[in-house]
Amino acid sequence: MKFLSIVLVFSIFMTLTFMTINAFAQTQITSTKINAFEKCSNKASESFLRNDTKLASEETRKALEVVKKDALNATVEGGKLLNESMEGLEKLAQDLETGVSISEEKLKEVFIGARNAIIKNRHYVTIERLYRQASNPTDVHY
């Protein structure tokens, strides 16, 4: 009986350890994606303010690619948000390319919305993963 108690405690400890490591790894993935997105967003904003709409459009498309990559592993809720963001980024890039008048506020609004969608999706993915882990603690292939 004592042996079973020790095994149970050890199993619970290992499960919680793996869950914590996985949550930390997801945080690192999120920060890397956000950093890549922020880099493109900042370059696009700077280019826009210098009236270099060609470079602003290119950076917007790079930001769009970051969002598309994140959408590959999205939850249902996160996917909806990311799809809306992709549409906004695509329209923004097209408007920049074709010379449609865009305000700085509109540019910021699109980029902030996309950034928030990435963060919310990562949150949903992490919650979903933790729920699966808690539902099946013997599954070590998270």
ABEGO torsion letter per residue (X at the ends): XAAAAAAAAAAAAAAAAAAAAAAAAAAAAAAAAAAAAAAAAAAAAAAAAAGBAAAAAAAAAAAAAAAAAAAAABBAAAAAAAAAAAAAAAAAAAAAAAGBBBBAAAAAAAAAAAAAAAAAAAAAAAAAAAAAAAABAABABX
